Amino acid sequence: MSAPIVFFDIAGPDDEALRGFYEQVFDWPCGQPVPFEPGNVQPLSGHIRPDPADKVLYIGVPDIAATLAAVEKAGGKTDVPRFETPGVVVLGLFFDPAGNRMGLVEMNGNDPVVP
């Protein structure tokens, strides 16, 4: 059996601001400085790609353009606006207020939108 991903953390110099950002934009119950569960879709998939070193957590949302607007309003910054990878998925990338690069996947319920 392969080893599962069992935890993640998101760091920055102002943890209160980060908790507020993720709670406001994604409705994650992270207002307290204790572990929380954001509501994951099973199975959690991964990909290794031949690009410069990087790691990105992708968050499933129903509307990437609207989520990127909420990211900007809450103090984050759009990195790559909504784009489609035909036959694969719809994506977007942003930086949170601490500068962590994160991704978005457009979802229809528990399924990714495949253009």
Backbone torsions as a table, in degrees:
resi	resn	phi	psi	omega
1	MET	NA	136.0	178.7
2	SER	-76.3	153.5	-178.6
3	ALA	-74.5	131.3	-177.8
4	PRO	-82.8	155.8	168.3
5	ILE	-79.6	122.3	-172.5
6	VAL	-118.0	-5.2	-175.6
7	PHE	-163.1	154.8	170.2
8	PHE	-144.8	157.7	170.7
9	ASP	-140.0	155.3	179.5
10	ILE	-126.2	121.3	-172.1
11	ALA	-112.7	154.7	174.7
12	GLY	-174.3	164.7	-175.6
13	PRO	-67.2	-21.1	179.8
14	ASP	-122.4	87.7	-175.9
15	ASP	-64.2	-33.1	177.5
16	GLU	-62.0	-44.3	179.3
17	ALA	-64.0	-40.2	178.8
18	LEU	-65.7	-42.6	177.5
19	ARG	-59.7	-44.5	178.8
20	GLY	-62.6	-40.4	179.5
21	PHE	-61.0	-52.8	-177.0
22	TYR	-69.1	-31.2	176.0
23	GLU	-69.4	-43.4	-178.6
24	GLN	-69.4	-46.9	-173.7
25	VAL	-80.8	-40.7	-172.8
26	PHE	-112.9	-0.2	179.6
27	ASP	60.8	32.1	176.5
28	TRP	-78.5	138.2	-179.3
29	PRO	-80.8	61.7	-174.3
30	CYS	-110.8	24.2	-179.2
31	GLY	-67.9	-20.4	178.7
32	GLN	-105.1	147.2	-179.3
33	PRO	-78.3	54.4	176.8
34	VAL	-134.3	164.3	178.1
35	PRO	-58.4	149.2	178.6
36	PHE	-140.1	163.5	177.3
37	GLU	-117.2	117.4	-176.1
38	PRO	-77.6	-6.2	-178.8
39	GLY	90.7	77.0	-173.5
40	ASN	-90.4	149.9	174.8
41	VAL	-89.9	136.5	177.4
42	GLN	-101.3	143.0	-7.5
43	PRO	-81.6	156.5	175.4
44	LEU	-85.8	119.0	-177.6
45	SER	-99.6	157.4	177.9
46	GLY	-134.3	167.1	-179.1
47	HIS	-150.0	140.1	172.8
48	ILE	-114.5	131.0	-174.3
49	ARG	-130.9	154.1	-179.7
50	PRO	-87.6	76.8	179.4
51	ASP	-134.8	176.7	173.8
52	PRO	-57.4	152.7	-177.5
53	ALA	-53.1	132.3	-177.9
54	ASP	-169.5	161.5	169.7
55	LYS	-144.6	136.0	-176.0
56	VAL	-136.8	129.4	169.2
57	LEU	-90.2	133.3	179.4
58	TYR	-107.5	129.3	-177.3
59	ILE	-107.1	128.9	179.5
60	GLY	-80.6	127.7	-179.6
61	VAL	-138.0	154.6	-179.9
62	PRO	-76.7	-21.3	-175.6
63	ASP	-147.8	104.7	-176.8
64	ILE	-65.5	-43.7	-178.8
65	ALA	-60.1	-44.5	179.1
66	ALA	-66.4	-37.8	179.4
67	THR	-67.3	-40.7	177.8
68	LEU	-64.0	-34.8	175.0
69	ALA	-64.2	-41.3	177.6
70	ALA	-66.4	-37.1	176.5
71	VAL	-59.1	-48.7	-179.3
72	GLU	-63.0	-42.8	-179.6
73	LYS	-64.1	-32.1	-177.6
74	ALA	-89.8	5.0	175.1
75	GLY	105.2	3.5	175.6
76	GLY	-90.6	-171.9	-177.1
77	LYS	-143.6	134.3	175.4
78	THR	-69.3	131.9	174.5
79	ASP	-96.8	-54.5	177.9
80	VAL	-132.8	120.2	179.6
81	PRO	-66.3	171.9	-179.0
82	ARG	-48.8	132.0	174.4
83	PHE	-146.4	156.4	-177.9
84	GLU	-109.3	137.1	169.6
85	THR	-108.3	100.9	-173.4
86	PRO	-53.2	132.3	179.5
87	GLY	78.5	-1.5	-176.1
88	VAL	-121.7	-70.6	-173.0
89	VAL	-170.6	165.9	173.3
90	VAL	-106.7	129.4	-172.5
91	LEU	-128.9	168.0	169.0
92	GLY	-160.9	157.2	179.9
93	LEU	-132.1	147.2	178.6
94	PHE	-146.2	165.9	171.1
95	PHE	-110.3	133.4	174.8
96	ASP	-77.5	175.5	-177.0
97	PRO	-59.6	-21.9	178.3
98	ALA	-88.8	-5.4	-179.7
99	GLY	95.1	6.7	175.7
100	ASN	-71.2	127.6	178.3
101	ARG	-83.3	127.2	-177.5
102	MET	-132.4	160.9	-179.3
103	GLY	-119.1	162.6	175.8
104	LEU	-126.6	141.5	172.4
105	VAL	-121.8	127.6	179.2
106	GLU	-75.1	129.4	-174.3
107	MET	-121.3	149.3	169.8
108	ASN	-118.3	94.1	-171.3
109	GLY	69.1	-124.3	179.3
110	ASN	-95.9	7.6	-177.1
111	ASP	-113.8	136.9	175.0
112	PRO	-67.5	146.2	175.6
113	VAL	-76.8	124.2	179.5
114	VAL	-112.1	112.7	-178.5
115	PRO	-75.4	NA	NA
